Amino acid sequence: MAGPGAKAGPQTPRLRLDKWLWQARFFKTRELAAETVAQGHLRLNGQHCLKPGHGVGAGDVLTFAQGARIRVIRIQALGQRRGPAEEAQTLYLDLDLPPKAASGLE
């Protein structure tokens, strides 16, 4: 019989929300990412999230404002470092429509 400290099975890898946002290059610093989360300007899977240290993993959906845009992204992978922009773009799938597609032009 498993005790209170026993693990139920393999756990999915998690990373701090503020660290992931910084590694994926949505914010210049972890402090800016943490402030955005703490001020209630981010939703995690449709729910307000106020904890910058909340764990996120592949499949989670984030919604937040970035400049004049509302970003809706799905986390595809967790990063090991804050690498170049090309590497950062492999960490997520952008779910919001590009401005041209949203307006129906082209």
Secondary structure, 3 states (H helix, E strand, C coil): CCCCCCCCCCCCCCEEHHHHHHHCCCCCCHHHHHHHHHCCCEEECCEECCCCCCEECCCCEEEEEECCEEEEEEECCCCCCCCCHHHHHHHEEECCCCHHHHHCCC
